[in-house]
Amino acid sequence: MGYRGPLPQRLVGRVNACAVALRSSPRWGRLVRRHLTVVTYTGRRSGRTFSTPVGYRRTGGTVMIAVKLPDAKKWWRNFTGAGGPVSLHLDGVDRAGHAVARRDDRGRVTVTVELDS
């Protein structure tokens, strides 16, 4: 059974701010950056640029992002169908790539990013 209903924006903002602060922490940053990155993208409809922290797993030039509570989030919907351009902050630099979001038959959403060479 999945989460139903919107997440309070103030709560989301605070959690995201804490996650980004942990990435920058001299004490915890190195550990956190191995599992948490910041994805930056342009909204399909708004044309605005957004950044949000996400958990990820990387294998070579492919980054997998398992979207938790996908029905309560909208960012991944910018990458449905043919997908779109994205930037991920990895290894201390921004890396461009192409992201595609897919929902499986159990409702889970995975965003796959192929990094540019």
N, CA, C and O atoms as a DFTB+ gen file, in Angstrom:
468 C
 N C O
     1  1       0.846      -1.172       0.000
     2  2       0.000       0.000       0.000
     3  2       0.891       1.235       0.000
     4  3       1.737       1.375       0.883
     5  1       0.726       2.121      -0.954
     6  2       1.571       3.295      -1.090
     7  2       1.038       4.495      -0.342
     8  3      -0.093       4.495       0.146
     9  1       1.865       5.510      -0.260
    10  2       1.496       6.758       0.386
    11  2       0.475       7.480      -0.473
    12  3       0.608       7.520      -1.696
    13  1      -0.524       8.039       0.145
    14  2      -1.549       8.804      -0.576
    15  2      -1.609      10.215       0.001
    16  3      -1.586      10.399       1.218
    17  1      -1.685      11.203      -0.878
    18  2      -1.813      12.573      -0.421
    19  2      -0.516      13.349      -0.550
    20  3       0.565      12.763      -0.604
    21  1      -0.624      14.661      -0.598
    22  2       0.570      15.502      -0.779
    23  2       1.395      15.581       0.505
    24  3       0.861      15.558       1.614
    25  1       2.694      15.672       0.323
    26  2       3.577      15.912       1.457
    27  2       3.597      17.408       1.725
    28  3       3.647      18.200       0.783
    29  1       3.559      17.813       2.992
    30  2       3.620      19.250       3.289
    31  2       4.919      19.854       2.750
    32  3       6.007      19.364       3.051
    33  1       4.804      20.907       1.961
    34  2       5.965      21.511       1.300
    35  2       7.007      22.015       2.287
    36  3       8.204      21.943       2.009
    37  1       6.570      22.525       3.436
    38  2       7.540      22.994       4.432
    39  2       8.386      21.836       4.933
    40  3       9.594      21.978       5.120
    41  1       7.755      20.695       5.150
    42  2       8.484      19.513       5.609
    43  2       9.469      19.048       4.543
    44  3      10.621      18.746       4.852
    45  1       9.027      18.991       3.309
    46  2       9.893      18.574       2.203
    47  2      11.086      19.509       2.089
    48  3      12.220      19.059       1.926
    49  1      10.835      20.798       2.173
    50  2      11.917      21.783       2.094
    51  2      12.938      21.603       3.199
    52  3      14.140      21.705       2.955
    53  1      12.477      21.338       4.406
    54  2      13.397      21.153       5.535
    55  2      14.226      19.880       5.380
    56  3      15.433      19.886       5.620
    57  1      13.578      18.795       4.980
    58  2      14.300      17.538       4.793
    59  2      15.347      17.693       3.695
    60  3      16.485      17.252       3.858
    61  1      14.971      18.316       2.576
    62  2      15.916      18.529       1.478
    63  2      17.079      19.418       1.908
    64  3      18.225      19.153       1.546
    65  1      16.794      20.469       2.674
    66  2      17.857      21.364       3.147
    67  2      18.823      20.611       4.064
    68  3      20.033      20.825       3.998
    69  1      18.298      19.739       4.912
    70  2      19.162      18.936       5.799
    71  2      20.031      17.985       4.980
    72  3      21.215      17.814       5.270
    73  1      19.442      17.369       3.959
    74  2      20.197      16.432       3.124
    75  2      21.340      17.140       2.407
    76  3      22.455      16.621       2.349
    77  1      21.070      18.314       1.867
    78  2      22.105      19.071       1.164
    79  2      23.182      19.534       2.151
    80  3      24.369      19.529       1.824
    81  1      22.771      19.929       3.344
    82  2      23.746      20.349       4.356
    83  2      24.645      19.178       4.764
    84  3      25.846      19.359       4.964
    85  1      24.073      17.993       4.886
    86  2      24.888      16.819       5.225
    87  2      25.913      16.517       4.139
    88  3      27.035      16.112       4.443
    89  1      25.543      16.709       2.882
    90  2      26.486      16.483       1.774
    91  2      27.688      17.410       1.894
    92  3      28.794      17.045       1.498
    93  1      27.478      18.611       2.441
    94  2      28.541      19.613       2.547
    95  2      29.313      19.523       3.856
    96  3      30.325      20.202       4.026
    97  1      28.854      18.707       4.764
    98  2      29.452      18.606       6.089
    99  2      30.882      18.079       6.028
   100  3      31.149      17.075       5.367
   101  1      31.818      18.765       6.728
   102  2      33.189      18.266       6.762
   103  2      33.280      16.894       7.439
   104  3      34.139      16.081       7.098
   105  1      32.400      16.653       8.384
   106  2      32.451      15.405       9.141
   107  2      31.738      14.251       8.428
   108  3      32.268      13.141       8.375
   109  1      30.556      14.495       7.886
   110  2      29.724      13.440       7.310
   111  2      29.637      13.469       5.792
   112  3      29.181      12.504       5.179
   113  1      30.061      14.545       5.190
   114  2      29.886      14.744       3.752
   115  2      30.430      13.636       2.877
   116  3      29.763      13.194       1.943
   117  1      31.628      13.187       3.170
   118  2      32.251      12.153       2.332
   119  2      31.408      10.875       2.301
   120  3      31.236      10.268       1.243
   121  1      30.888      10.473       3.449
   122  2      30.046       9.281       3.533
   123  2      28.696       9.511       2.832
   124  3      28.234       8.661       2.071
   125  1      28.083      10.650       3.093
   126  2      26.757      10.945       2.536
   127  2      26.812      11.069       1.017
   128  3      25.906      10.593       0.333
   129  1      27.855      11.697       0.473
   130  2      27.959      11.894      -0.978
   131  2      28.048      10.579      -1.751
   132  3      27.768      10.559      -2.950
   133  1      28.431       9.480      -1.094
   134  2      28.490       8.188      -1.780
   135  2      27.093       7.652      -2.095
   136  3      26.936       6.791      -2.961
   137  1      26.085       8.159      -1.394
   138  2      24.729       7.640      -1.556
   139  2      23.697       8.706      -1.896
   140  3      22.555       8.378      -2.220
   141  1      24.080       9.968      -1.828
   142  2      23.147      11.068      -2.031
   143  2      23.755      12.084      -2.989
   144  3      24.888      12.529      -2.803
   145  1      22.992      12.444      -4.010
   146  2      23.446      13.451      -4.963
   147  2      22.353      14.496      -5.129
   148  3      21.257      14.348      -4.589
   149  1      22.647      15.528      -5.860
   150  2      21.646      16.550      -6.181
   151  2      21.396      16.486      -7.677
   152  3      22.315      16.613      -8.486
   153  1      20.129      16.287      -8.028
   154  2      19.726      16.241      -9.426
   155  2      19.171      17.616      -9.803
   156  3      18.340      18.174      -9.087
   157  1      19.632      18.152     -10.923
   158  2      19.174      19.451     -11.419
   159  2      18.597      19.244     -12.812
   160  3      19.208      18.597     -13.662
   161  1      17.411      19.803     -13.034
   162  2      16.705      19.602     -14.300
   163  2      15.823      20.807     -14.589
   164  3      15.579      21.638     -13.715
   165  1      15.353      20.889     -15.811
   166  2      14.423      21.937     -16.227
   167  2      13.044      21.320     -16.364
   168  3      12.878      20.308     -17.045
   169  1      12.057      21.923     -15.722
   170  2      10.686      21.424     -15.787
   171  2      10.148      21.477     -17.210
   172  3      10.330      22.471     -17.912
   173  1       9.492      20.415     -17.628
   174  2       8.945      20.348     -18.992
   175  2       7.918      21.433     -19.256
   176  3       7.942      22.068     -20.311
   177  1       7.022      21.650     -18.316
   178  2       5.954      22.629     -18.532
   179  2       6.348      24.034     -18.112
   180  3       6.027      25.000     -18.806
   181  1       7.044      24.164     -16.978
   182  2       7.347      25.491     -16.453
   183  2       8.573      26.117     -17.100
   184  3       8.665      27.341     -17.196
   185  1       9.521      25.288     -17.547
   186  2      10.770      25.813     -18.078
   187  2      11.714      26.299     -16.987
   188  3      12.790      26.819     -17.283
   189  1      11.316      26.133     -15.718
   190  2      12.142      26.552     -14.585
   191  2      13.160      25.473     -14.242
   192  3      12.941      24.293     -14.517
   193  1      14.273      25.880     -13.640
   194  2      15.303      24.946     -13.209
   195  2      15.061      24.579     -11.749
   196  3      14.810      25.443     -10.908
   197  1      15.141      23.271     -11.465
   198  2      14.921      22.755     -10.125
   199  2      16.100      21.879      -9.716
   200  3      16.755      21.271     -10.562
   201  1      16.363      21.821      -8.420
   202  2      17.375      20.917      -7.874
   203  2      16.782      20.221      -6.665
   204  3      16.107      20.840      -5.842
   205  1      17.042      18.928      -6.569
   206  2      16.546      18.169      -5.426
   207  2      17.530      17.052      -5.077
   208  3      18.097      16.423      -5.971
   209  1      17.734      16.804      -3.780
   210  2      18.619      15.710      -3.392
   211  2      17.922      14.367      -3.576
   212  3      16.726      14.243      -3.315
   213  1      18.665      13.371      -4.023
   214  2      18.119      12.027      -4.231
   215  2      19.166      10.979      -3.861
   216  3      20.369      11.220      -3.964
   217  1      18.689       9.822      -3.430
   218  2      19.568       8.694      -3.208
   219  2      19.859       8.056      -4.557
   220  3      19.016       8.092      -5.454
   221  1      21.044       7.472      -4.711
   222  2      21.405       6.905      -6.007
   223  2      22.356       5.721      -5.843
   224  3      22.951       5.508      -4.786
   225  1      22.472       4.966      -6.925
   226  2      23.445       3.879      -7.033
   227  2      24.098       4.026      -8.399
   228  3      23.408       4.173      -9.407
   229  1      25.421       3.989      -8.435
   230  2      26.146       4.224      -9.691
   231  2      26.975       3.008     -10.067
   232  3      27.662       2.408      -9.240
   233  1      26.883       2.669     -11.346
   234  2      27.723       1.629     -11.922
   235  2      28.296       2.189     -13.211
   236  3      27.587       2.300     -14.212
   237  1      29.573       2.543     -13.195
   238  2      30.201       3.129     -14.376
   239  2      29.519       4.422     -14.774
   240  3      29.432       5.356     -13.978
   241  1      29.029       4.478     -16.019
   242  2      28.373       5.673     -16.537
   243  2      26.869       5.671     -16.376
   244  3      26.178       6.492     -16.978
   245  1      26.348       4.743     -15.560
   246  2      24.903       4.656     -15.336
   247  2      24.594       4.913     -13.874
   248  3      25.220       4.342     -12.981
   249  1      23.612       5.787     -13.641
   250  2      23.164       6.098     -12.286
   251  2      21.697       5.696     -12.174
   252  3      20.869       6.078     -13.001
   253  1      21.390       4.918     -11.135
   254  2      20.013       4.478     -10.886
   255  2      19.479       5.214      -9.663
   256  3      20.132       5.263      -8.621
   257  1      18.278       5.789      -9.802
   258  2      17.624       6.498      -8.709
   259  2      16.288       5.818      -8.466
   260  3      15.399       5.863      -9.317
   261  1      16.145       5.189      -7.307
   262  2      14.870       4.579      -6.918
   263  2      14.055       5.665      -6.231
   264  3      14.445       6.155      -5.170
   265  1      12.931       6.044      -6.822
   266  2      12.111       7.133      -6.293
   267  2      11.241       6.586      -5.162
   268  3      10.391       5.724      -5.386
   269  1      11.455       7.082      -3.965
   270  2      10.639       6.686      -2.821
   271  2       9.344       7.495      -2.823
   272  3       9.367       8.690      -3.114
   273  1       8.228       6.867      -2.506
   274  2       6.908       7.506      -2.504
   275  2       6.638       8.250      -3.823
   276  3       6.340       9.444      -3.801
   277  1       6.738       7.564      -4.959
   278  2       6.637       8.251      -6.247
   279  2       5.319       8.987      -6.483
   280  3       5.298       9.993      -7.191
   281  1       4.224       8.504      -5.904
   282  2       2.939       9.180      -6.106
   283  2       2.856      10.508      -5.374
   284  3       1.995      11.333      -5.679
   285  1       3.745      10.721      -4.409
   286  2       3.762      11.970      -3.651
   287  2       4.761      12.969      -4.230
   288  3       4.883      14.088      -3.732
   289  1       5.472      12.566      -5.279
   290  2       6.500      13.425      -5.866
   291  2       6.225      13.644      -7.342
   292  3       5.582      12.827      -8.001
   293  1       6.721      14.756      -7.845
   294  2       6.472      15.090      -9.243
   295  2       7.727      15.186     -10.096
   296  3       7.642      15.093     -11.321
   297  1       8.886      15.370      -9.481
   298  2      10.094      15.672     -10.247
   299  2      10.402      14.610     -11.292
   300  3      10.812      14.954     -12.400
   301  1      10.220      13.345     -10.981
   302  2      10.579      12.255     -11.873
   303  2       9.708      12.207     -13.125
   304  3      10.097      11.617     -14.132
   305  1       8.544      12.821     -13.063
   306  2       7.621      12.804     -14.213
   307  2       8.175      13.586     -15.415
   308  3       7.711      13.413     -16.542
   309  1       9.162      14.438     -15.161
   310  2       9.819      15.164     -16.255
   311  2      10.635      14.229     -17.143
   312  3      11.097      14.636     -18.209
   313  1      10.817      12.977     -16.714
   314  2      11.675      12.044     -17.435
   315  2      10.925      10.816     -17.959
   316  3      11.542       9.814     -18.321
   317  1       9.596      10.899     -17.997
   318  2       8.819       9.796     -18.564
   319  2       8.934       9.828     -20.088
   320  3       9.405      10.809     -20.661
   321  1       8.504       8.757     -20.730
   322  2       8.597       8.674     -22.187
   323  2      10.042       8.606     -22.632
   324  3      10.798       7.742     -22.188
   325  1      10.421       9.517     -23.507
   326  2      11.787       9.543     -24.046
   327  2      12.798      10.097     -23.043
   328  3      14.002      10.044     -23.291
   329  1      12.326      10.626     -21.919
   330  2      13.236      11.170     -20.910
   331  2      13.677      12.581     -21.246
   332  3      13.057      13.265     -22.059
   333  1      14.765      13.008     -20.603
   334  2      15.253      14.354     -20.832
   335  2      16.601      14.594     -20.186
   336  3      17.116      13.733     -19.472
   337  1      17.179      15.773     -20.436
   338  2      18.503      16.093     -19.895
   339  2      18.448      16.353     -18.393
   340  3      17.450      16.837     -17.860
   341  1      19.543      16.018     -17.737
   342  2      19.649      16.175     -16.296
   343  2      21.109      16.410     -15.939
   344  3      22.008      16.068     -16.707
   345  1      21.336      16.989     -14.782
   346  2      22.684      17.165     -14.263
   347  2      22.713      16.575     -12.857
   348  3      21.797      16.798     -12.065
   349  1      23.770      15.820     -12.552
   350  2      23.967      15.241     -11.225
   351  2      25.294      15.718     -10.665
   352  3      26.289      15.778     -11.387
   353  1      25.316      16.054      -9.391
   354  2      26.560      16.464      -8.742
   355  2      27.252      15.209      -8.211
   356  3      26.845      14.658      -7.189
   357  1      28.292      14.763      -8.904
   358  2      29.020      13.541      -8.563
   359  2      30.514      13.823      -8.521
   360  3      31.035      14.555      -9.363
   361  1      31.190      13.258      -7.564
   362  2      32.646      13.402      -7.452
   363  2      33.096      14.857      -7.447
   364  3      34.156      15.189      -7.978
   365  1      32.283      15.720      -6.845
   366  2      32.650      17.123      -6.713
   367  2      32.390      17.992      -7.933
   368  3      32.711      19.180      -7.920
   369  1      31.809      17.419      -8.995
   370  2      31.514      18.203     -10.207
   371  2      30.110      17.864     -10.707
   372  3      29.558      16.813     -10.380
   373  1      29.551      18.762     -11.496
   374  2      28.265      18.500     -12.128
   375  2      28.492      17.677     -13.381
   376  3      29.329      18.021     -14.216
   377  1      27.742      16.586     -13.513
   378  2      27.854      15.694     -14.668
   379  2      26.528      15.700     -15.404
   380  3      25.481      15.465     -14.800
   381  1      26.563      15.964     -16.697
   382  2      25.355      15.964     -17.527
   383  2      25.007      14.538     -17.938
   384  3      25.874      13.667     -18.009
   385  1      23.734      14.320     -18.204
   386  2      23.297      13.012     -18.659
   387  2      21.881      13.063     -19.188
   388  3      21.256      14.121     -19.260
   389  1      21.392      11.892     -19.556
   390  2      20.028      11.751     -20.054
   391  2      19.285      10.800     -19.128
   392  3      19.727       9.672     -18.905
   393  1      18.152      11.253     -18.586
   394  2      17.386      10.474     -17.616
   395  2      16.084       9.966     -18.227
   396  3      15.417      10.665     -18.989
   397  1      15.740       8.724     -17.869
   398  2      14.464       8.131     -18.286
   399  2      13.834       7.493     -17.055
   400  3      14.472       6.706     -16.355
   401  1      12.561       7.843     -16.796
   402  2      11.831       7.284     -15.656
   403  2      10.909       6.173     -16.140
   404  3      10.251       6.288     -17.174
   405  1      10.881       5.091     -15.360
   406  2       9.991       3.971     -15.672
   407  2       9.304       3.508     -14.403
   408  3       9.915       3.435     -13.337
   409  1       8.010       3.192     -14.535
   410  2       7.238       2.641     -13.421
   411  2       6.998       1.168     -13.713
   412  3       6.558       0.813     -14.806
   413  1       7.288       0.303     -12.730
   414  2       7.079      -1.124     -12.953
   415  2       5.640      -1.516     -12.599
   416  3       4.846      -0.675     -12.178
   417  1       5.317      -2.789     -12.773
   418  2       3.949      -3.251     -12.550
   419  2       3.533      -3.219     -11.081
   420  3       2.355      -3.394     -10.769
   421  1       4.479      -2.997     -10.183
   422  2       4.168      -2.875      -8.758
   423  2       4.095      -1.411      -8.316
   424  3       3.920      -1.131      -7.130
   425  1       4.229      -0.477      -9.262
   426  2       4.133       0.947      -8.956
   427  2       5.435       1.612      -8.569
   428  3       5.458       2.815      -8.308
   429  1       6.534       0.847      -8.525
   430  2       7.828       1.429      -8.176
   431  2       8.376       2.201      -9.366
   432  3       8.202       1.800     -10.517
   433  1       9.040       3.318      -9.074
   434  2       9.609       4.155     -10.135
   435  2      11.132       4.183      -9.995
   436  3      11.676       4.392      -8.911
   437  1      11.794       3.967     -11.124
   438  2      13.241       4.067     -11.190
   439  2      13.601       5.046     -12.297
   440  3      13.073       4.963     -13.406
   441  1      14.490       5.962     -11.997
   442  2      15.016       6.891     -12.985
   443  2      16.424       6.421     -13.310
   444  3      17.273       6.322     -12.424
   445  1      16.669       6.134     -14.577
   446  2      17.983       5.697     -15.033
   447  2      18.650       6.846     -15.772
   448  3      18.087       7.400     -16.716
   449  1      19.854       7.202     -15.336
   450  2      20.589       8.301     -15.954
   451  2      21.826       7.724     -16.627
   452  3      22.648       7.066     -15.989
   453  1      21.944       7.980     -17.917
   454  2      23.157       7.632     -18.663
   455  2      23.993       8.902     -18.732
   456  3      23.602       9.874     -19.378
   457  1      25.140       8.892     -18.069
   458  2      26.003      10.078     -18.025
   459  2      26.688      10.304     -19.365
   460  3      27.073       9.355     -20.048
   461  1      26.834      11.572     -19.730
   462  2      27.575      11.913     -20.947
   463  2      29.044      11.596     -20.722
   464  3      29.541      11.664     -19.598
   465  1      29.725      11.252     -21.792
   466  2      31.167      10.908     -21.694
   467  2      32.016      12.111     -21.414
   468  3      33.236      11.993     -21.304
